[in-house]
Amino acid sequence: MPLITNIIRGSEAERLMLLVHGFGADERDLGGLLPYLDAEGRFVTVLPRGPVAAPPGFAWYDFGLPGDKLDRGFLAALDQLDDLLDEAAAEHGLPRDEAIVAGFSQGAGLALALGLRQSARSHPLAVLAMSPAAPPAALADADWDAAAKIPVLMQHGTQDPLIPVARARELARELEARGVPLVYSEYPMAHQVALESVQEARSWFDAVLSGDRPAAPVPADAPEGPVKSVTAADFDAEVLRSEVPVIVDFWAPWCGPCHQVAPVVEQIASMREGSYKVVKINIDENPAIAQQYEVQSIPLIGLFRNGRLERKALGAKPRQQLEAELGMLVIP
């Protein structure tokens, strides 16, 4: 089924821009950025609507699907956008290889994949990724040789509650290590677009359209917070052989309730320092641990004592309720 699409043609349009919205939005959502991104009217901007209902808007795939189904949903949406870019190039008589693909959140992950994927079709000129949500499938089929010539501007909020800034930096470092001409910028914002980030994107557009491939080093990681990340490699030492009880937050980047409960888990870590250790484990990256402890829904907060899972609480809940369900003496 063809995607519902809005087209906005600038007065001096000479190339395409595909602008892909995020979860819960629609084809009109990012149109408000155009007076800032394209004040001169240099683009025919294609604004498609995601095919999945996600009130109050739409999505490109369902965040709540298990890993393999999520990847299939992502790839199906990617193919639709790839076809749409071909159709728009043909309809408006503009070259596909001079197009810019851009997006926010889900749309940014898809824009990255569309720009860098292996394909017999022409790659676009450049990619703008604003607060990208990028599942493993996003770069699984990247053409890294071609990507070395495709400028990418990636922007993220340091206060993003949905996609942690550490995750964005990991993605940026992978692109950097693969030789992608990358500018990665952070702003003191949540999961959103700020005026300053749009102004940077406008300047980056100018540089790219003049033939430059801007690049800058990815900044160092911020210090880890009170909740330490653990993996399967150190789970035994950090959790099972701990001399103090351990609170384990089983989570995943795509899980909205996980991000809602994360500040509560951090509060417990700060208030219980010395009496309890508090850690978190990404079940997507450590499926064997999730399977071992039968973690079928998340967020799941578990209390480990003397090497075994003693109690657990499921879902995003207030601190006092979590502590009560974990059998801890509740602190007022």
C-alpha positions as CSV (number, residue, x, y, z in Angstrom):
1,M,0.0,0.0,0.0
2,P,1.5,3.4,-0.9
3,L,2.5,5.7,2.0
4,I,0.4,8.7,2.7
5,T,2.7,11.6,1.9
6,N,2.8,15.4,2.0
7,I,5.0,17.2,-0.5
8,I,6.3,20.8,0.1
9,R,8.1,22.3,-2.9
10,G,10.5,25.2,-2.2
11,S,10.5,28.1,-4.5
12,E,14.1,27.4,-5.6
13,A,13.9,23.6,-5.3
14,E,16.7,21.8,-7.0
15,R,17.0,18.6,-4.9
16,L,15.0,16.2,-2.7
17,M,14.8,16.0,1.1
18,L,13.1,13.0,2.7
19,L,12.0,14.0,6.2
20,V,10.8,11.0,8.3
21,H,8.8,11.5,11.5
22,G,9.1,9.6,14.8
23,F,6.9,7.4,16.9
24,G,3.4,8.7,17.6
25,A,3.6,11.6,15.1
26,D,2.5,11.9,11.5
27,E,3.6,13.3,8.1
28,R,2.9,16.9,9.2
29,D,5.1,16.7,12.4
30,L,8.5,17.8,11.0
31,G,7.1,20.2,8.5
32,G,7.4,23.0,11.1
33,L,11.2,22.7,10.8
34,L,11.3,23.7,7.2
35,P,11.3,27.5,7.7
36,Y,14.6,26.9,9.6
37,L,16.1,24.1,7.7
38,D,15.2,25.4,4.2
39,A,14.5,29.1,4.4
40,E,15.7,29.5,0.8
41,G,13.3,26.9,-0.5
42,R,16.1,24.7,-2.0
43,F,14.3,21.4,-1.5
44,V,11.3,19.4,-2.6
45,T,10.6,18.0,0.9
46,V,8.8,14.6,1.0
47,L,7.0,14.0,4.3
48,P,5.6,10.4,4.6
49,R,3.3,9.0,7.2
50,G,4.3,5.8,9.1
51,P,2.0,2.8,8.3
52,V,1.5,1.6,11.9
53,A,-1.2,3.3,14.1
54,A,0.4,4.7,17.3
55,P,-2.1,7.1,18.8
56,P,-2.1,10.1,18.8
57,G,-0.2,9.5,15.5
58,F,1.6,6.8,13.6
59,A,4.8,4.8,13.7
60,W,7.1,3.0,11.3
61,Y,7.2,-0.2,13.3
62,D,6.1,-1.4,16.8
63,F,8.7,-0.7,19.5
64,G,7.1,-3.4,21.7
65,L,7.9,-6.4,19.4
66,P,10.5,-8.9,20.3
67,G,13.9,-8.5,18.6
68,D,13.4,-10.5,15.5
69,K,10.0,-9.2,14.8
70,L,11.1,-5.6,15.5
71,D,13.9,-6.1,13.0
72,R,11.5,-7.3,10.4
73,G,9.2,-4.3,11.0
74,F,12.1,-2.0,10.7
75,L,13.3,-3.5,7.4
76,A,9.8,-3.5,5.9
77,A,9.5,0.3,6.7
78,L,13.0,0.8,5.3
79,D,12.0,-0.8,2.0
80,Q,8.9,1.4,1.8
81,L,11.0,4.5,2.3
82,D,13.6,3.4,-0.2
83,D,10.9,2.9,-2.8
84,L,9.4,6.3,-1.9
85,L,12.7,8.0,-2.5
86,D,12.9,6.4,-6.0
87,E,9.3,7.5,-6.8
88,A,9.8,11.0,-5.6
89,A,13.0,11.4,-7.6
90,A,11.2,10.2,-10.7
91,E,8.1,12.3,-10.2
92,H,10.0,15.5,-9.6
93,G,12.8,14.9,-12.0
94,L,15.5,15.3,-9.3
95,P,18.5,13.0,-8.8
96,R,18.3,10.6,-6.0
97,D,22.0,10.8,-5.4
98,E,21.7,14.5,-4.5
99,A,18.9,14.0,-2.0
100,I,19.2,14.4,1.8
101,V,17.5,11.9,4.0
102,A,16.6,13.1,7.5
103,G,14.5,12.0,10.4
104,F,13.7,12.1,14.1
105,S,13.7,9.2,16.5
106,Q,12.4,6.1,14.6
107,G,12.6,8.2,11.4
108,A,16.3,9.0,12.2
109,G,17.2,5.4,12.6
110,L,15.5,4.6,9.2
111,A,17.2,7.6,7.6
112,L,20.6,6.3,8.7
113,A,19.9,2.8,7.4
114,L,18.5,4.2,4.1
115,G,21.5,6.4,3.6
116,L,24.1,3.7,4.3
117,R,22.5,0.4,3.3
118,Q,23.9,-1.9,0.6
119,S,21.9,-1.3,-2.5
120,A,21.9,-1.3,-6.3
121,R,20.2,2.1,-6.1
122,S,22.1,5.3,-5.7
123,H,23.0,6.4,-2.2
124,P,21.7,9.8,-1.1
125,L,24.0,12.7,-0.7
126,A,23.8,13.0,3.1
127,V,22.0,11.9,6.3
128,L,20.6,14.0,9.2
129,A,19.7,11.8,12.2
130,M,18.0,13.6,15.1
131,S,17.8,11.6,18.3
132,P,18.0,8.3,16.4
133,A,16.3,5.1,17.5
134,A,18.4,2.5,15.7
135,P,17.8,-1.2,16.4
136,P,20.5,-3.7,15.4
137,A,19.0,-4.1,11.9
138,A,19.8,-0.4,11.2
139,L,23.4,-0.9,10.3
140,A,23.5,-4.7,9.8
141,D,23.5,-4.3,6.0
142,A,25.5,-1.1,5.7
143,D,27.8,-0.5,2.7
144,W,30.8,0.9,4.6
145,D,32.8,1.7,1.5
146,A,30.0,3.9,0.2
147,A,29.4,5.3,3.7
148,A,32.9,6.8,3.8
149,K,31.6,9.4,1.3
150,I,28.2,10.1,2.9
151,P,28.2,12.9,5.5
152,V,26.1,12.3,8.6
153,L,25.0,14.8,11.2
154,M,23.8,13.1,14.3
155,Q,22.2,15.1,17.2
156,H,21.1,13.9,20.6
157,G,19.8,15.2,23.9
158,T,21.9,14.7,27.1
159,Q,18.6,14.5,29.0
160,D,16.8,12.1,26.7
161,P,14.7,9.7,28.8
162,L,13.8,7.4,25.9
163,I,17.2,6.8,24.2
164,P,20.1,7.3,26.6
165,V,22.8,9.5,25.4
166,A,25.3,6.7,26.1
167,R,23.5,4.6,23.4
168,A,23.7,7.5,21.0
169,R,27.4,7.8,21.6
170,E,27.9,4.1,20.9
171,L,26.2,4.5,17.6
172,A,28.2,7.6,16.8
173,R,31.5,5.8,17.6
174,E,30.6,2.9,15.4
175,L,30.0,5.3,12.5
176,E,33.2,7.1,13.3
177,A,35.2,3.8,13.4
178,R,33.8,2.8,10.0
179,G,35.1,6.0,8.4
180,V,31.8,7.8,8.0
181,P,32.3,11.6,7.8
182,L,30.3,12.3,11.0
183,V,29.5,15.3,13.1
184,Y,27.9,14.2,16.4
185,S,26.4,16.9,18.6
186,E,24.7,16.9,22.0
187,Y,22.3,19.4,23.4
188,P,20.8,19.9,26.9
189,M,17.4,18.6,25.8
190,A,15.1,15.6,26.2
191,H,13.8,13.5,23.3
192,Q,13.1,16.5,21.1
193,V,14.4,19.0,18.6
194,A,15.8,22.3,19.9
195,L,16.2,25.5,17.9
196,E,19.9,25.4,18.4
197,S,20.1,21.9,16.9
198,V,18.1,23.0,13.9
199,Q,20.3,26.0,13.4
200,E,23.3,23.6,13.4
201,A,21.6,21.4,10.9
202,R,21.0,24.4,8.6
203,S,24.7,25.3,8.7
204,W,25.6,21.7,8.1
205,F,23.3,21.6,5.0
206,D,25.1,24.6,3.6
207,A,28.5,22.9,4.0
208,V,27.3,19.6,2.5
209,L,25.6,21.3,-0.5
210,S,28.8,23.2,-1.2
211,G,30.6,19.8,-1.5
212,D,32.2,19.5,2.0
213,R,32.1,16.4,4.1
214,P,32.2,17.8,7.7
215,A,33.6,15.6,10.4
216,A,34.6,16.0,14.1
217,P,35.6,13.6,16.9
218,V,32.9,12.1,19.0
219,P,33.2,13.4,22.6
220,A,34.2,11.2,25.5
221,D,31.6,9.3,27.5
222,A,30.0,11.1,30.4
223,P,30.6,9.5,33.9
224,E,28.4,6.6,34.6
225,G,25.5,7.3,37.0
226,P,24.7,5.5,40.3
227,V,23.4,2.4,38.5
228,K,26.3,0.4,36.9
229,S,25.8,-1.4,33.6
230,V,26.7,-5.1,33.7
231,T,26.9,-7.8,31.0
232,A,26.9,-11.6,30.9
233,A,30.7,-11.4,31.2
234,D,30.7,-9.8,34.7
235,F,27.2,-10.8,35.9
236,D,28.6,-13.6,38.1
237,A,31.2,-11.3,39.8
238,E,29.0,-8.2,40.1
239,V,25.7,-9.9,41.1
240,L,25.9,-13.6,42.0
241,R,29.1,-13.3,44.1
242,S,28.3,-9.9,45.6
243,E,28.7,-9.7,49.4
244,V,25.7,-7.3,49.6
245,P,22.2,-7.8,48.1
246,V,22.0,-6.6,44.5
247,I,19.1,-4.9,42.8
248,V,19.1,-5.7,39.1
249,D,17.2,-3.6,36.6
250,F,16.4,-5.8,33.5
251,W,15.8,-3.3,30.7
252,A,16.1,-2.6,26.9
253,P,16.5,0.7,25.0
254,W,13.2,0.3,23.1
255,C,11.2,-0.1,26.3
256,G,9.3,3.1,27.3
257,P,8.4,1.9,30.8
258,C,12.1,1.0,31.4
259,H,13.0,4.6,30.8
260,Q,10.2,5.8,33.1
261,V,11.4,3.6,36.0
262,A,15.1,4.3,35.5
263,P,15.1,7.5,37.7
264,V,13.4,5.5,40.4
265,V,16.1,2.9,40.3
266,E,18.8,5.6,40.4
267,Q,17.1,7.1,43.5
268,I,17.1,3.7,45.2
269,A,20.8,3.3,44.3
270,S,21.6,6.7,45.8
271,M,19.5,6.1,49.0
272,R,20.7,2.6,49.6
273,E,24.4,3.0,48.8
274,G,26.4,0.7,51.0
275,S,23.5,-1.6,51.9
276,Y,22.6,-2.6,48.4
277,K,24.4,-2.7,45.1
278,V,22.2,-1.5,42.1
279,V,23.0,-2.5,38.5
280,K,21.2,-2.7,35.2
281,I,21.5,-5.2,32.3
282,N,20.3,-4.8,28.7
283,I,18.4,-7.9,27.9
284,D,18.8,-7.3,24.1
285,E,22.6,-7.5,24.5
286,N,22.5,-10.3,27.1
287,P,19.7,-12.7,26.1
288,A,21.2,-15.7,27.9
289,I,20.9,-13.9,31.2
290,A,17.3,-12.9,30.4
291,Q,16.5,-16.5,29.5
292,Q,18.2,-17.9,32.6
293,Y,16.0,-15.8,34.9
294,E,12.9,-16.1,32.7
295,V,12.6,-12.4,32.0
296,Q,9.7,-12.3,29.6
297,S,8.4,-8.8,30.3
298,I,10.3,-5.6,31.2
299,P,11.1,-3.6,33.2
300,L,11.7,-6.3,35.7
301,I,13.5,-5.3,38.9
302,G,15.0,-8.2,40.7
303,L,16.6,-8.6,44.2
304,F,19.5,-11.0,44.3
305,R,20.9,-12.3,47.6
306,N,23.5,-15.0,48.1
307,G,23.7,-15.8,44.4
308,R,20.0,-16.3,43.7
309,L,17.0,-14.3,42.5
310,E,15.0,-13.8,45.7
311,R,12.3,-11.4,44.7
312,K,11.2,-9.4,41.7
313,A,8.9,-6.5,40.7
314,L,7.4,-6.1,37.2
315,G,6.7,-2.7,35.6
316,A,7.3,1.0,36.3
317,K,6.3,1.8,39.8
318,P,7.0,4.4,42.5
319,R,10.0,3.8,44.7
320,Q,8.2,2.8,47.8
321,Q,6.1,0.3,46.0
322,L,9.1,-1.2,44.3
323,E,11.0,-1.4,47.6
324,A,8.0,-3.1,49.2
325,E,7.6,-5.7,46.5
326,L,11.4,-6.4,46.7
327,G,11.0,-7.0,50.5
328,M,13.1,-4.0,51.5
329,L,12.4,-1.9,54.5
330,V,10.6,1.0,52.9
331,I,12.3,4.4,53.4
332,P,9.8,7.3,53.7
